Amino acid sequence: MNQKRIQQIEQRVDRIKRALLEIGPMRPGSLTRQYKDPQHRTGAYWQISYTRRMKSRTDYIRKEHVKEVRRQTVTHKRFKRLVDQWIDLSIEHSRLTMQIAEPRAGR
């Protein structure tokens, strides 16, 4: 069973690597619409907020760039999900490999 699972993990990691090769431009953060007067919802503008290297940033985004920035933030979220999956699978792979390598004596 462990060998079969190891093979499944390796196949999934290969698929993740191929998916990562296809990742395009990306940008971390949350894109939100803000208002100069929130009560009356007037003076709308877009901003992106993110933290990078333990430093929080906020940038204003022009209306004509909102679509592209939104696409970049979605790409970044996908990138993070793929990397997290890869790490989880690598941990499981390591544990299974060590279990197989353990001497069977004493069981």
C-alpha positions in Angstrom: 0.0 0.0 0.0 2.8 2.4 0.9 4.6 1.9 -2.4 1.3 2.6 -4.3 0.7 5.8 -2.3 4.3 6.9 -2.9 3.7 6.5 -6.7 0.4 8.4 -6.5 2.2 11.2 -4.6 5.0 11.4 -7.2 2.5 11.6 -10.0 0.6 14.4 -8.3 3.8 16.3 -7.7 4.7 16.0 -11.4 1.3 17.4 -12.3 1.8 20.3 -9.8 5.2 21.1 -11.3 3.7 21.2 -14.8 0.9 23.5 -13.6 3.5 25.8 -12.0 5.4 26.1 -15.3 2.3 27.6 -16.9 1.8 30.2 -14.2 1.9 33.7 -15.7 2.1 37.2 -14.1 1.0 37.2 -10.5 0.6 39.6 -7.6 -0.3 39.0 -4.0 -3.0 40.9 -2.2 -6.7 41.7 -2.0 -8.2 44.1 -4.5 -11.0 46.1 -3.1 -13.2 49.1 -4.1 -13.1 51.9 -1.6 -15.1 55.1 -1.3 -14.0 58.6 -0.4 -17.5 59.0 1.2 -18.6 55.5 2.3 -21.9 56.6 3.6 -23.1 58.0 0.2 -20.9 55.6 -1.7 -19.3 58.3 -3.8 -15.8 58.8 -4.9 -15.1 55.2 -5.7 -11.5 54.0 -6.3 -9.7 50.7 -6.3 -6.8 49.6 -4.1 -4.7 46.5 -3.5 -3.4 45.6 -0.1 -0.8 43.0 0.6 2.0 42.1 2.9 5.4 41.2 1.5 8.5 40.5 3.5 6.7 41.5 6.7 5.9 44.9 5.3 2.3 45.9 4.6 1.6 47.9 1.5 -1.4 49.5 -0.2 -1.4 50.6 -3.8 -4.0 52.5 -5.7 -5.2 50.8 -9.0 -6.5 52.7 -11.9 -9.9 51.5 -13.2 -8.5 50.4 -16.5 -6.0 48.1 -14.7 -8.5 46.4 -12.3 -9.3 43.5 -14.6 -5.6 42.6 -15.1 -4.7 43.1 -11.4 -7.6 40.9 -10.4 -6.4 38.2 -12.8 -2.9 38.5 -11.3 -4.2 38.1 -7.7 -6.2 35.0 -8.7 -3.0 33.6 -10.3 -1.1 34.2 -7.1 -3.7 32.4 -5.0 -3.5 29.5 -7.4 0.3 29.5 -7.1 0.1 29.5 -3.3 -2.4 26.6 -3.3 -0.2 24.5 -5.7 2.9 25.1 -3.5 1.0 24.2 -0.4 -0.2 21.0 -2.0 3.4 20.2 -3.1 4.7 20.7 0.4 2.0 18.6 2.0 2.6 15.8 -0.5 6.4 16.1 0.1 5.9 15.7 3.8 3.7 12.6 3.3 6.2 11.2 0.8 9.0 11.6 3.3 7.1 9.9 6.1 6.1 7.0 3.9 9.7 6.6 2.6 11.0 6.5 6.1 8.4 3.9 7.2 9.4 1.6 4.3 13.1 2.0 5.2 12.5 1.1 8.9 13.7 -2.3 9.9 10.8 -4.7 10.3 12.3 -6.3 13.5 10.4 -5.6 16.6 7.0 -5.4 15.0 
